């Protein structure tokens, strides 16, 4: 699973992507730059703002999102840049709940391989 790390990549996805909301998280999905002959693997970014809670809560929320996304990374179609943003209830959620939220968001954004 490739990661989005640079602030410029995050800004590009946030400006050009489409957002999809869930009570536990928000997904922003954007197509990668179209200059390539074949789309590269999807790249993932994770964020949690101060509204989620203390640094411990924010880190836990991001760990939950990363693990939930890792389980679905192979099922994601190539050529996407994706950012998952934690919402405050995620800090108290379990991994199955976080996984369900990520799957629902990916389906809604139509970025899974079996979605057309």
Backbone bond lengths (Angstrom), bond angles and torsions (degrees), N, CA, C in turn:
res aa  C-N    CA-C-N  psi(-1)  N-CA   C-N-CA  omega(-1)  CA-C   N-CA-C  phi
1 X - - - 1.457 - - 1.525 107.60 -
2 X 1.322 115.45 117.76 1.459 120.86 178.12 1.525 109.78 -82.20
3 X 1.334 115.26 147.79 1.457 119.63 -175.78 1.524 111.34 -113.51
4 X 1.324 115.40 145.34 1.463 122.42 168.62 1.525 105.96 -87.41
5 X 1.311 117.15 125.73 1.461 118.61 -177.67 1.522 113.62 -126.93
6 X 1.322 117.54 -31.81 1.461 118.84 -173.46 1.534 111.06 -78.11
7 X 1.312 116.17 144.64 1.473 119.76 177.67 1.530 112.98 -59.61
8 X 1.326 117.68 -31.23 1.470 119.34 179.78 1.528 110.74 -68.46
9 X 1.337 117.28 -37.52 1.466 120.07 176.76 1.520 110.46 -65.77
10 X 1.333 117.06 -44.02 1.463 120.51 178.43 1.526 110.13 -60.21
11 X 1.312 116.73 -44.08 1.468 120.76 -178.55 1.528 110.87 -64.67
12 X 1.334 117.55 -41.84 1.464 121.14 178.99 1.519 110.92 -61.48
13 X 1.316 117.36 -43.77 1.465 120.40 -179.78 1.522 110.65 -67.98
14 X 1.319 116.72 -40.86 1.467 119.45 -179.22 1.526 111.50 -66.09
15 X 1.333 117.52 -35.79 1.467 120.27 -179.96 1.524 112.29 -78.15
16 X 1.323 117.19 -40.63 1.455 120.56 -172.37 1.512 115.18 -100.76
17 X 1.325 117.64 -8.40 1.451 120.35 -175.55 1.514 113.52 -90.25
18 X 1.308 114.41 169.59 1.456 121.11 176.81 1.522 107.71 -107.47
19 X 1.333 116.32 134.88 1.456 120.14 -176.80 1.520 110.94 -99.59
20 X 1.320 113.86 149.58 1.457 123.23 178.30 1.523 106.47 -136.07
21 X 1.323 116.45 129.18 1.459 120.73 -173.04 1.520 111.97 -106.46
22 X 1.319 114.76 150.48 1.457 125.33 174.14 1.528 104.98 -142.76
23 X 1.325 118.77 155.15 1.472 118.70 -180.00 1.532 114.44 -58.07
24 X 1.338 118.25 -24.94 1.461 120.31 -178.53 1.526 114.16 -98.81
25 X 1.323 117.86 -23.09 1.468 119.92 -175.45 1.521 110.27 -158.95
26 X 1.330 114.38 167.72 1.465 122.44 175.03 1.521 107.02 -124.94
27 X 1.322 116.68 135.88 1.459 122.26 176.15 1.511 108.59 -110.76
28 X 1.341 116.33 130.73 1.454 121.62 172.00 1.527 106.43 -115.64
29 X 1.326 116.82 120.25 1.459 122.47 -176.48 1.517 109.93 -117.21
30 X 1.333 115.65 134.55 1.461 121.89 -179.58 1.527 108.29 -142.71
31 X 1.333 115.81 137.90 1.464 119.60 174.77 1.527 109.76 -66.65
32 X 1.338 115.95 145.84 1.457 120.29 176.29 1.516 109.47 -71.73
33 X 1.321 116.84 166.61 1.459 122.09 -179.25 1.525 110.05 -55.22
34 X 1.317 116.60 138.99 1.460 122.14 -172.00 1.522 113.90 -86.10
35 X 1.321 119.80 11.69 1.458 121.58 -177.00 1.513 114.52 -80.95
36 X 1.310 118.92 -0.26 1.458 121.22 -176.55 1.528 110.25 -98.34
37 X 1.350 115.88 149.09 1.460 119.98 177.95 1.524 110.54 -68.13
38 X 1.309 116.28 -40.69 1.466 121.47 179.45 1.525 107.81 -126.84
39 X 1.328 117.72 135.66 1.463 118.79 -178.34 1.526 111.46 -64.68
40 X 1.327 115.28 141.68 1.451 120.72 178.23 1.514 110.97 -79.67
41 X 1.316 116.99 175.45 1.462 119.26 178.09 1.528 110.82 -64.84
42 X 1.306 115.61 152.92 1.462 120.01 179.29 1.522 109.82 -65.80
43 X 1.331 114.60 144.87 1.463 120.78 179.42 1.528 108.25 -115.24
44 X 1.319 116.31 144.75 1.458 122.88 -174.00 1.517 110.97 -120.61
45 X 1.329 115.50 141.46 1.457 122.55 172.66 1.522 108.93 -128.77
46 X 1.317 116.77 150.04 1.461 121.88 -177.10 1.516 109.31 -132.86
47 X 1.338 116.27 138.43 1.459 120.53 -178.22 1.528 109.41 -145.41
48 X 1.327 114.36 151.81 1.469 121.33 174.69 1.522 106.62 -148.29
49 X 1.309 116.92 118.87 1.454 121.40 -179.32 1.519 112.23 -82.31
50 X 1.305 115.57 176.25 1.458 120.80 -178.12 1.517 113.44 -65.12
51 X 1.324 116.96 -20.86 1.457 119.16 179.00 1.532 111.71 -65.70
52 X 1.342 116.89 -20.16 1.464 120.74 178.95 1.526 110.73 -68.76
53 X 1.320 117.42 -32.13 1.462 120.38 178.67 1.514 111.59 141.75
54 X 1.316 114.96 -153.74 1.457 121.41 -179.14 1.525 110.03 -68.47
55 X 1.317 116.75 174.39 1.459 120.91 179.41 1.523 110.80 -59.92
56 X 1.316 117.14 -36.39 1.462 120.67 178.49 1.529 110.20 -63.11
57 X 1.317 117.34 -45.02 1.464 121.64 179.89 1.523 110.94 -66.28
58 X 1.340 117.54 -41.35 1.468 120.16 178.91 1.519 111.05 -63.67
59 X 1.317 117.21 -43.25 1.460 120.45 179.51 1.526 111.22 -65.15
60 X 1.324 117.42 -39.71 1.468 120.71 177.44 1.521 110.32 -63.67
61 X 1.316 116.84 -42.59 1.464 120.59 179.25 1.529 110.51 -61.82
62 X 1.321 117.55 -43.49 1.468 120.24 179.09 1.525 111.26 -66.92
63 X 1.333 117.56 -37.70 1.470 119.91 176.47 1.522 111.11 -62.36
64 X 1.333 116.71 -42.03 1.463 120.21 177.28 1.527 111.05 -60.92
65 X 1.319 116.58 -45.11 1.472 120.23 179.61 1.524 110.98 -64.12
66 X 1.326 117.37 -42.59 1.468 120.15 -179.92 1.527 111.16 -62.22
67 X 1.324 116.46 -44.31 1.467 119.47 -179.14 1.525 111.02 -67.34
68 X 1.312 117.95 -40.84 1.466 121.19 177.99 1.525 110.55 -64.36
69 X 1.320 117.28 -39.65 1.469 121.07 179.50 1.527 110.95 -71.34
70 X 1.326 117.18 -36.98 1.461 120.60 179.64 1.531 110.69 -59.49
71 X 1.318 116.51 -37.61 1.464 120.40 -179.95 1.527 111.85 -67.58
72 X 1.330 118.12 -25.20 1.469 122.36 -178.25 1.524 113.52 -108.66
73 X 1.314 118.50 4.44 1.467 120.67 -175.77 1.526 112.02 -62.70
74 X 1.327 117.70 -38.03 1.468 120.33 -179.35 1.528 112.30 -70.14
75 X 1.320 116.57 -25.35 1.466 120.35 -179.14 1.521 112.54 -86.33
76 X 1.318 117.03 -3.97 1.461 121.48 -178.78 1.527 110.19 -85.24
77 X 1.303 116.55 135.38 1.463 121.42 179.06 1.527 110.00 -65.36
78 X 1.324 118.31 147.02 1.462 120.47 178.28 1.530 111.39 -70.79
79 X 1.327 115.35 158.73 1.458 120.72 174.25 1.516 115.43 93.17
80 X 1.332 118.54 14.43 1.463 121.45 -179.35 1.518 111.44 -115.95
81 X 1.326 115.75 145.30 1.454 123.24 167.04 1.518 105.99 -110.23
82 X 1.327 116.66 124.77 1.458 122.25 -172.98 1.520 110.47 -126.60
83 X 1.318 116.65 135.83 1.459 122.12 174.28 1.523 107.86 -121.54
84 X 1.322 116.07 127.61 1.460 122.04 173.84 1.519 108.12 -106.65
85 X 1.319 116.45 124.39 1.462 122.39 -178.37 1.522 108.12 -114.05
86 X 1.319 116.08 125.01 1.462 121.42 -178.57 1.521 110.72 -74.62
87 X 1.324 114.95 144.79 1.460 122.38 172.37 1.526 107.83 -108.01
88 X 1.333 118.29 159.90 1.472 120.53 -174.48 1.528 116.27 -51.94
89 X 1.342 121.59 -39.62 1.470 118.79 -179.62 1.528 114.39 -64.73
90 X 1.331 117.84 -18.85 1.461 120.69 -178.72 1.517 111.68 -65.24
91 X 1.318 118.31 -28.54 1.456 121.23 -178.39 1.527 111.75 -61.52
92 X 1.323 117.53 -25.89 1.458 121.53 -179.66 1.530 112.27 -104.49
93 X 1.311 118.26 0.36 1.461 122.15 -175.15 1.526 111.42 -81.41
94 X 1.320 114.48 165.26 1.463 120.90 176.60 1.531 109.10 -96.29
95 X 1.332 116.09 168.55 1.463 120.13 179.07 1.531 112.25 -62.95
96 X 1.342 119.69 -42.49 1.483 117.69 177.14 1.530 112.84 -60.26
97 X 1.318 117.33 -37.63 1.470 119.81 178.31 1.527 110.29 -66.65
98 X 1.328 117.08 -41.11 1.459 120.76 177.93 1.524 110.69 -64.94
99 X 1.320 117.10 -40.20 1.469 120.88 178.35 1.519 111.18 -63.55
100 X 1.333 116.51 -42.76 1.465 120.13 177.80 1.524 110.92 -61.31
101 X 1.329 116.67 -40.08 1.461 120.72 179.43 1.524 110.95 -64.65
102 X 1.336 117.24 -43.57 1.464 121.06 -179.38 1.530 110.32 -64.88
103 X 1.325 117.19 -43.04 1.471 120.36 178.88 1.527 110.44 -62.17
104 X 1.323 116.87 -44.37 1.470 120.31 179.45 1.525 111.09 -61.57
105 X 1.332 116.78 -41.24 1.461 120.11 179.51 1.522 111.70 -67.48
106 X 1.323 117.53 -41.31 1.465 120.70 179.58 1.531 110.98 -65.08
107 X 1.322 116.50 -38.66 1.468 119.58 177.24 1.523 110.73 -65.90
108 X 1.328 116.49 -42.71 1.462 120.25 -178.93 1.526 110.69 -64.59
109 X 1.331 117.09 -35.95 1.470 121.13 179.94 1.527 112.11 -81.30
110 X 1.332 117.20 -9.30 1.458 123.48 -179.90 1.527 112.55 57.22
111 X 1.328 115.33 49.86 1.462 120.46 178.77 1.530 111.85 -111.85
112 X 1.316 118.10 3.92 1.460 120.43 176.36 1.522 109.54 -81.47
113 X 1.334 116.61 150.41 1.469 121.11 -176.70 1.519 112.97 -60.10
114 X 1.326 118.24 -38.19 1.462 119.73 -176.58 1.521 112.80 -81.21
115 X 1.344 118.51 -6.82 1.474 121.23 174.07 1.514 108.75 -85.19
116 X 1.299 116.25 144.30 1.471 119.15 179.07 1.499 110.99 -118.10
